[in-house]
Amino acid sequence: MAEFDALFAEAVQVVQRPEETRLRLELVFSPDNAARVAELTARENGCCSFFTFTLTIAGGSLALEVAVPAEHVDVLDALQARANTATGTVAAL
């Protein structure tokens, strides 16, 4: 969690919750951030396989979408709360 907290504080610009089971994070665009997110989410998926992570790099933007099955929405809620705290934002459904 400490690595996610650091990522949220250092790279996340926007936190959005387009659906109950999906969280979208817009990050500062850089090759280092893209590599950092890819490595962190690959490790996280190794222990918590219910997560679906989608990293999108397009048109000078970098976004991470995190999706979970409905039975794990509480975990996504907690992840969003950490992102909101780190970035000082509030995202609603």
C-alpha positions, 0 to 999 in steps of 0.5 A, a space after each residue: 500500500 505504501 507504494 500505491 500511496 506514493 504513486 497517488 501522491 506523486 503522479 495522480 492528477 485526477 481521481 474519477 469513479 465512472 462506475 461502482 466497480 471501476 476507478 479511473 486515475 489520470 496521471 502525470 504523463 512520463 515514461 517513468 510513471 508509465 513504467 512505475 504503474 505497470 510494474 506496481 500493478 503487475 505485482 499487485 495482480 499477482 497477489 490480488 487477481 480479482 483486480 483488472 488494471 488497464 493502463 492507457 497511454 495515448 495522445 500525451 496522457 496516461 491513465 490507469 483504470 482499476 476494475 473489480 467484480 461487484 463482490 470486491 467493491 469495498 476494496 475499490 472503495 478503500 483504494 479510492 479513499 487512499 487516492 483521494 487522501 493523497 491527491 486532496 480530491 473527492 470523486 463520486 460515482 
